[in-house]
Amino acid sequence: MDATIDISYSLQARAYVAKPKIEPPWPGVVVLHEAFGLTDDIRAHADRFAENGFLSVAPDLFSLGPTFRCVVRAFRAMFAGKGEALDAIAGTREWLVSQDECSGKVGVVGFCMGGGFALLCAPTGSYEASVVNYGLVPKDATKVLSGACPLAASYGARDRGSRGAPERLEAALEELGIEHDVKVYPDASHSFLNRHSGWHATVDRVLGYGYEESAAEDAWERTLDFFGRHLKSSETPGAETPDSESPDSEAPDSEAPDPGESEGP
């Protein structure tokens, strides 16, 4: 359900919260949106994580002030590796672990712009695992990712804006000895996990982006397996029963690297 969460003593953000039906405690997942913002598509992703036993929260990074200013600041934060958007993500993670139903283990996943943020979250020490979907990979990836948590990533071979990114990412993770799962899908382009509608879908058609079912379902399977191994334990209820329940989405009681590639939505 759409909600408002406290991400600092003086700042609140809009967010979408989805809770599993199974008994808590649940591991948490922070779901980071793309440049289109907190859309119904991102809400659906949060719901799917909840269906698989994860307490999920998708913060609206564009709700921290006037939308245009937030968009500009979000991209600046991603390119600089610091800023209001990253502070809001950190605050979202703190809100999540403060919930009595959360097990304390948290992963982060992002799409496009959010994928870039998920990558930057990996070395902060705050997450057990990170999943990057066609996110920006900095040129100095080895330096940026030093000390990162286990990381999975998915890219489309037809995504011109991400050419070289998965190879650079995998090389950095190999050099650093960080557990990883990086995969490139030959028939997929940018946004292949996202089901856009309205003018967002028009943008996809113009740019040659869009949903690709086979790649999307394989990426989902890998993501759930990766988070399952790193966030769930044998004591976590429902840890071995993915896709067995539907989410009960509801509000809580309260609420710098150089860019390596161009970004899509």
DOLUM-742535 format. One record per residue (C-alpha): residue number from 1; x, y, z. Coordinates in nm, 3 decimals, padded with zeros to 5 digits. Example, Ala and Ser with C-alpha at 12.3 -4.5 7.8 and 13.67 -1.06 7.14 Angstrom:
resi:1	x:01.230	y:-00.450	z:00.780 .
resi:2	x:01.367	y:-00.106	z:00.714 .
This chain:
resi:1	x:00.000	y:00.000	z:00.000 .
resi:2	x:00.112	y:00.358	z:-00.060 .
resi:3	x:00.245	y:00.507	z:00.259 .
resi:4	x:00.460	y:00.779	z:00.410 .
resi:5	x:00.775	y:00.670	z:00.594 .
resi:6	x:01.017	y:00.856	z:00.818 .
resi:7	x:01.362	y:00.847	z:00.661 .
resi:8	x:01.526	y:01.089	z:00.905 .
resi:9	x:01.430	y:01.296	z:01.208 .
resi:10	x:01.310	y:01.576	z:00.984 .
resi:11	x:01.231	y:01.416	z:00.648 .
resi:12	x:00.955	y:01.191	z:00.521 .
resi:13	x:00.914	y:01.023	z:00.184 .
resi:14	x:00.628	y:00.863	z:00.000 .
resi:15	x:00.676	y:00.491	z:-00.045 .
resi:16	x:00.503	y:00.169	z:-00.137 .
resi:17	x:00.511	y:-00.107	z:00.125 .
resi:18	x:00.425	y:-00.471	z:00.056 .
resi:19	x:00.407	y:-00.737	z:00.327 .
resi:20	x:00.407	y:-01.116	z:00.289 .
resi:21	x:00.112	y:-01.325	z:00.406 .
resi:22	x:00.331	y:-01.576	z:00.587 .
resi:23	x:00.426	y:-01.537	z:00.952 .
resi:24	x:00.709	y:-01.293	z:01.029 .
resi:25	x:00.994	y:-01.227	z:01.074 .
resi:26	x:01.067	y:-01.148	z:00.711 .
resi:27	x:01.389	y:-01.038	z:00.542 .
resi:28	x:01.361	y:-00.696	z:00.380 .
resi:29	x:01.414	y:-00.566	z:00.028 .
resi:30	x:01.453	y:-00.201	z:-00.069 .
resi:31	x:01.318	y:-00.161	z:-00.425 .
resi:32	x:01.462	y:00.137	z:-00.615 .
resi:33	x:01.271	y:00.285	z:-00.908 .
resi:34	x:01.391	y:00.401	z:-01.247 .
resi:35	x:01.379	y:00.754	z:-01.388 .
resi:36	x:01.002	y:00.726	z:-01.443 .
resi:37	x:00.957	y:00.727	z:-01.065 .
resi:38	x:00.741	y:00.515	z:-00.836 .
resi:39	x:00.510	y:00.367	z:-01.100 .
resi:40	x:00.257	y:00.084	z:-01.086 .
resi:41	x:00.526	y:-00.133	z:-01.245 .
resi:42	x:00.761	y:-00.074	z:-00.950 .
resi:43	x:00.475	y:-00.141	z:-00.710 .
resi:44	x:00.419	y:-00.473	z:-00.889 .
resi:45	x:00.785	y:-00.563	z:-00.838 .
resi:46	x:00.751	y:-00.490	z:-00.465 .
resi:47	x:00.438	y:-00.708	z:-00.455 .
resi:48	x:00.623	y:-00.995	z:-00.620 .
resi:49	x:00.898	y:-00.979	z:-00.361 .
resi:50	x:00.630	y:-00.987	z:-00.090 .
resi:51	x:00.472	y:-01.292	z:-00.255 .
resi:52	x:00.807	y:-01.462	z:-00.209 .
resi:53	x:00.845	y:-01.380	z:00.159 .
resi:54	x:01.023	y:-01.043	z:00.159 .
resi:55	x:00.904	y:-00.730	z:00.340 .
resi:56	x:00.943	y:-00.481	z:00.056 .
resi:57	x:00.952	y:-00.104	z:00.048 .
resi:58	x:00.990	y:00.111	z:-00.263 .
resi:59	x:01.072	y:00.472	z:-00.170 .
resi:60	x:00.965	y:00.752	z:-00.402 .
resi:61	x:01.295	y:00.934	z:-00.450 .
resi:62	x:01.112	y:01.212	z:-00.632 .
resi:63	x:00.887	y:01.294	z:-00.335 .
resi:64	x:01.153	y:01.486	z:-00.139 .
resi:65	x:01.062	y:01.818	z:-00.302 .
resi:66	x:00.953	y:01.959	z:-00.639 .
resi:67	x:00.966	y:01.674	z:-00.890 .
resi:68	x:01.203	y:01.832	z:-01.143 .
resi:69	x:01.450	y:01.930	z:-00.871 .
resi:70	x:01.434	y:01.578	z:-00.725 .
resi:71	x:01.502	y:01.417	z:-01.063 .
resi:72	x:01.806	y:01.637	z:-01.120 .
resi:73	x:01.935	y:01.581	z:-00.768 .
resi:74	x:01.883	y:01.206	z:-00.795 .
resi:75	x:02.098	y:01.179	z:-01.105 .
resi:76	x:02.360	y:01.409	z:-00.956 .
resi:77	x:02.373	y:01.188	z:-00.647 .
resi:78	x:02.418	y:00.877	z:-00.860 .
resi:79	x:02.701	y:01.032	z:-01.059 .
resi:80	x:02.868	y:01.178	z:-00.749 .
resi:81	x:02.813	y:00.881	z:-00.519 .
resi:82	x:02.659	y:01.104	z:-00.252 .
resi:83	x:02.359	y:01.328	z:-00.206 .
resi:84	x:01.998	y:01.352	z:-00.098 .
resi:85	x:01.876	y:01.046	z:-00.289 .
resi:86	x:02.139	y:00.816	z:-00.137 .
resi:87	x:02.060	y:00.959	z:00.207 .
resi:88	x:01.692	y:00.882	z:00.145 .
resi:89	x:01.777	y:00.524	z:00.045 .
resi:90	x:01.982	y:00.481	z:00.361 .
resi:91	x:01.691	y:00.619	z:00.563 .
resi:92	x:01.453	y:00.377	z:00.393 .
resi:93	x:01.677	y:00.087	z:00.489 .
resi:94	x:01.683	y:00.210	z:00.851 .
resi:95	x:01.303	y:00.236	z:00.853 .
resi:96	x:01.280	y:-00.117	z:00.719 .
resi:97	x:01.504	y:-00.277	z:00.983 .
resi:98	x:01.318	y:-00.084	z:01.256 .
resi:99	x:00.998	y:-00.274	z:01.177 .
resi:100	x:00.928	y:-00.550	z:01.429 .
resi:101	x:00.840	y:-00.788	z:01.147 .
resi:102	x:01.177	y:-00.750	z:00.973 .
resi:103	x:01.442	y:-01.012	z:01.041 .
resi:104	x:01.719	y:-00.753	z:01.014 .
resi:105	x:01.861	y:-00.892	z:00.691 .
resi:106	x:01.808	y:-00.655	z:00.399 .
resi:107	x:01.882	y:-00.660	z:00.027 .
resi:108	x:01.856	y:-00.384	z:-00.229 .
resi:109	x:01.739	y:-00.407	z:-00.590 .
resi:110	x:01.712	y:-00.137	z:-00.854 .
resi:111	x:01.613	y:-00.076	z:-01.214 .
resi:112	x:01.804	y:00.159	z:-01.448 .
resi:113	x:01.864	y:00.469	z:-01.232 .
resi:114	x:01.771	y:00.258	z:-00.930 .
resi:115	x:02.012	y:-00.008	z:-01.049 .
resi:116	x:02.291	y:00.249	z:-01.037 .
resi:117	x:02.190	y:00.331	z:-00.680 .
resi:118	x:02.173	y:-00.040	z:-00.588 .
resi:119	x:02.531	y:-00.076	z:-00.708 .
resi:120	x:02.642	y:00.221	z:-00.496 .
resi:121	x:02.464	y:00.068	z:-00.194 .
resi:122	x:02.659	y:-00.258	z:-00.224 .
resi:123	x:02.983	y:-00.140	z:-00.055 .
resi:124	x:02.814	y:00.053	z:00.229 .
resi:125	x:02.804	y:-00.244	z:00.467 .
resi:126	x:02.428	y:-00.205	z:00.514 .
resi:127	x:02.305	y:-00.483	z:00.286 .
resi:128	x:02.345	y:-00.859	z:00.267 .
resi:129	x:02.300	y:-00.860	z:-00.112 .
resi:130	x:02.246	y:-00.622	z:-00.403 .
resi:131	x:02.076	y:-00.680	z:-00.739 .
resi:132	x:02.147	y:-00.439	z:-01.024 .
resi:133	x:01.922	y:-00.436	z:-01.329 .
resi:134	x:02.075	y:-00.246	z:-01.625 .
resi:135	x:02.227	y:00.007	z:-01.386 .
resi:136	x:02.512	y:00.249	z:-01.440 .
resi:137	x:02.859	y:00.101	z:-01.380 .
resi:138	x:03.128	y:00.358	z:-01.295 .
resi:139	x:03.455	y:00.363	z:-01.485 .
resi:140	x:03.642	y:00.309	z:-01.159 .
resi:141	x:03.420	y:00.015	z:-01.061 .
resi:142	x:03.699	y:-00.172	z:-00.882 .
resi:143	x:03.758	y:00.125	z:-00.651 .
resi:144	x:03.388	y:00.196	z:-00.597 .
resi:145	x:03.295	y:-00.166	z:-00.520 .
resi:146	x:03.573	y:-00.245	z:-00.274 .
resi:147	x:03.415	y:-00.422	z:00.022 .
resi:148	x:03.083	y:-00.474	z:-00.155 .
resi:149	x:02.826	y:-00.734	z:-00.053 .
resi:150	x:02.740	y:-01.021	z:-00.293 .
resi:151	x:02.601	y:-00.871	z:-00.612 .
resi:152	x:02.387	y:-00.999	z:-00.899 .
resi:153	x:02.325	y:-00.804	z:-01.219 .
resi:154	x:02.122	y:-00.837	z:-01.538 .
resi:155	x:02.169	y:-00.653	z:-01.868 .
resi:156	x:02.033	y:-00.672	z:-02.221 .
resi:157	x:02.277	y:-00.722	z:-02.508 .
resi:158	x:02.063	y:-00.490	z:-02.724 .
resi:159	x:02.087	y:-00.206	z:-02.471 .
resi:160	x:02.320	y:00.036	z:-02.649 .
resi:161	x:02.346	y:00.258	z:-02.342 .
resi:162	x:02.491	y:-00.024	z:-02.132 .
resi:163	x:02.752	y:-00.153	z:-02.375 .
resi:164	x:03.060	y:-00.260	z:-02.184 .
resi:165	x:02.891	y:-00.214	z:-01.845 .
resi:166	x:02.833	y:-00.582	z:-01.754 .
resi:167	x:03.184	y:-00.676	z:-01.863 .
resi:168	x:03.336	y:-00.392	z:-01.659 .
resi:169	x:03.124	y:-00.488	z:-01.359 .
resi:170	x:03.211	y:-00.856	z:-01.373 .
resi:171	x:03.582	y:-00.780	z:-01.415 .
resi:172	x:03.577	y:-00.558	z:-01.106 .
resi:173	x:03.392	y:-00.816	z:-00.897 .
resi:174	x:03.629	y:-01.091	z:-01.010 .
resi:175	x:03.931	y:-00.879	z:-00.919 .
resi:176	x:03.785	y:-00.798	z:-00.577 .
resi:177	x:03.684	y:-01.159	z:-00.509 .
resi:178	x:03.322	y:-01.064	z:-00.445 .
resi:179	x:03.054	y:-01.327	z:-00.498 .
resi:180	x:02.855	y:-01.232	z:-00.804 .
resi:181	x:02.615	y:-01.340	z:-01.077 .
resi:182	x:02.628	y:-01.117	z:-01.384 .
resi:183	x:02.427	y:-01.217	z:-01.690 .
resi:184	x:02.365	y:-01.058	z:-02.029 .
resi:185	x:02.051	y:-01.154	z:-02.220 .
resi:186	x:02.106	y:-01.164	z:-02.598 .
resi:187	x:01.747	y:-01.081	z:-02.699 .
resi:188	x:01.683	y:-00.810	z:-02.441 .
resi:189	x:01.727	y:-00.434	z:-02.448 .
resi:190	x:01.694	y:-00.174	z:-02.173 .
resi:191	x:01.400	y:-00.199	z:-01.931 .
resi:192	x:01.339	y:-00.564	z:-02.018 .
resi:193	x:01.202	y:-00.629	z:-01.667 .
resi:194	x:00.961	y:-00.336	z:-01.674 .
resi:195	x:00.601	y:-00.343	z:-01.800 .
resi:196	x:00.538	y:00.023	z:-01.878 .
resi:197	x:00.211	y:00.182	z:-01.980 .
resi:198	x:00.095	y:00.518	z:-02.113 .
resi:199	x:00.362	y:00.764	z:-02.222 .
resi:200	x:00.628	y:00.552	z:-02.054 .
resi:201	x:00.552	y:00.273	z:-02.301 .
resi:202	x:00.568	y:00.526	z:-02.585 .
resi:203	x:00.918	y:00.624	z:-02.477 .
resi:204	x:01.016	y:00.257	z:-02.474 .
resi:205	x:00.889	y:00.205	z:-02.828 .
resi:206	x:01.073	y:00.510	z:-02.959 .
resi:207	x:01.401	y:00.408	z:-02.794 .
resi:208	x:01.371	y:00.037	z:-02.866 .
resi:209	x:01.338	y:-00.053	z:-02.498 .
resi:210	x:01.080	y:-00.272	z:-02.327 .
resi:211	x:00.970	y:-00.589	z:-02.157 .
resi:212	x:01.113	y:-00.920	z:-02.277 .
resi:213	x:00.936	y:-01.208	z:-02.105 .
resi:214	x:01.194	y:-01.484	z:-02.135 .
resi:215	x:01.479	y:-01.268	z:-02.007 .
resi:216	x:01.259	y:-01.112	z:-01.739 .
resi:217	x:01.146	y:-01.443	z:-01.593 .
resi:218	x:01.499	y:-01.582	z:-01.590 .
resi:219	x:01.625	y:-01.266	z:-01.419 .
resi:220	x:01.348	y:-01.295	z:-01.160 .
resi:221	x:01.440	y:-01.658	z:-01.090 .
resi:222	x:01.804	y:-01.563	z:-01.041 .
resi:223	x:01.712	y:-01.265	z:-00.822 .
resi:224	x:01.486	y:-01.465	z:-00.591 .
resi:225	x:01.747	y:-01.738	z:-00.562 .
resi:226	x:02.021	y:-01.484	z:-00.486 .
resi:227	x:01.818	y:-01.304	z:-00.221 .
resi:228	x:01.693	y:-01.634	z:-00.083 .
resi:229	x:02.049	y:-01.757	z:-00.026 .
resi:230	x:02.172	y:-01.434	z:00.130 .
resi:231	x:01.869	y:-01.297	z:00.316 .
resi:232	x:01.677	y:-01.602	z:00.432 .
resi:233	x:01.777	y:-01.859	z:00.689 .
resi:234	x:01.630	y:-02.198	z:00.774 .
resi:235	x:01.448	y:-02.030	z:01.063 .
resi:236	x:01.277	y:-01.774	z:00.840 .
resi:237	x:00.913	y:-01.880	z:00.785 .
resi:238	x:00.841	y:-01.959	z:00.422 .
resi:239	x:01.210	y:-01.949	z:00.327 .
resi:240	x:01.174	y:-02.245	z:00.093 .
resi:241	x:00.828	y:-02.172	z:-00.044 .
resi:242	x:00.854	y:-01.897	z:-00.308 .
resi:243	x:00.548	y:-01.799	z:-00.509 .
resi:244	x:00.326	y:-01.962	z:-00.246 .
resi:245	x:00.150	y:-01.655	z:-00.108 .
resi:246	x:00.013	y:-01.324	z:-00.226 .
resi:247	x:00.120	y:-00.993	z:-00.068 .
resi:248	x:-00.078	y:-00.797	z:00.183 .
resi:249	x:00.041	y:-00.448	z:00.097 .
resi:250	x:-00.022	y:-00.197	z:00.370 .
resi:251	x:00.110	y:00.122	z:00.523 .
resi:252	x:00.336	y:00.122	z:00.830 .
resi:253	x:00.220	y:00.286	z:01.147 .
resi:254	x:00.432	y:00.599	z:01.085 .
resi:255	x:00.622	y:00.664	z:00.733 .
resi:256	x:03.135	y:00.928	z:-00.643 .
resi:257	x:03.195	y:00.766	z:-00.939 .
resi:258	x:03.224	y:00.898	z:-01.296 .
resi:259	x:02.945	y:00.773	z:-01.522 .
resi:260	x:03.058	y:00.488	z:-01.742 .
resi:261	x:02.759	y:00.475	z:-01.976 .
resi:262	x:02.451	y:00.673	z:-02.068 .
resi:263	x:02.128	y:00.598	z:-01.885 .
resi:264	x:01.783	y:00.507	z:-02.010 .
resi:265	x:01.459	y:00.556	z:-01.816 .
